[in-house]
Amino acid sequence: MTTAACRKRVAVESVQIRFLTIAQGVNTMAQTKRKPQYVVEDGKPTAVILDIKQYEQMLERLEDVDDLAALRDMRKRPLKFRSLTKFLEEYKPSAL
């Protein structure tokens, strides 16, 4: 077998092993209390498999952090008020 063929074979086997590891993690997660499962390659964690509810909660928390940061930035700027008339001149409803 040539060196290039050996490299391809090793790469394919690596992908197959990685896929099997992920599939085993998903199966294990389905059988357990849905704790995060870590995918490890060469002794180092490379990915995490989370329960979908945990993932959605994590995304919501990140959105909350972004919203709070935006609010904090908005509070640093001085408030600008306009009269109702000027506001209505700029933002005429399209339904009228």
ZIPE-V741496 format. One line per field, one symbol per residue. ss: DSSP state (H for helix, E for strand, C for the rest). psi: psi as a letter, one per 30 degrees, with the letter a starting at -180 (. if undefined). Layout:
ss: ???
psi: ???
This chain:
ss: CCHHHHHHHHHHHHHHHHHHHHHHHHHHHHHCCCCCEEEEECCEEEEEECCHHHHHHHHHHHHHHHHHHHHHHHHHCCCCCCCHHHHHHHCCCCCC
psi: kleeeeeeeeeeeeeeeeeeeeeeeeeeeffaghlkkkkkkhgkkflkjlkeeeeeeeeeeeeeeeeeeeeeeeffkkkkklleeeefeeikkff.
